[in-house]
Amino acid sequence: MVRPSLDAPTVYAAVDLDTALDSAVKKHESELREMEARKLELQELSKEQRFRPSDEGVSDEVATFKIIKSVKEFVTASIASVNSIQDEVLLVVPQLC
């Protein structure tokens, strides 16, 4: 492995194998700690049942969410949803500047 310098032009210097491996392990350990923190946060949220819709009669109802990335996808999903709507629709859209 090599390490770039901050000088201009950039000069690359060889890095000791143990140093390179330690650096890679520390990076992965850091990512693992972040994922475990997110896991704990999600477990707490699930215990508080924040993801559940309001308890208006149906306690075992399953809610699903989908990220829509294009107008075509939005129209397709909207048509399917409108055709199957029984109670209500909630749309969350970003504010356009």
Secondary structure by P-SEA (a helix, b strand, c coil): cccccccccbbbbbccaaaaaaaaaaaaaaaaaaaaaaaaaaaaaaaaccccccccccccbbbbbbbbccaaaaaaaaaaaaaacccbbbbbbcccc
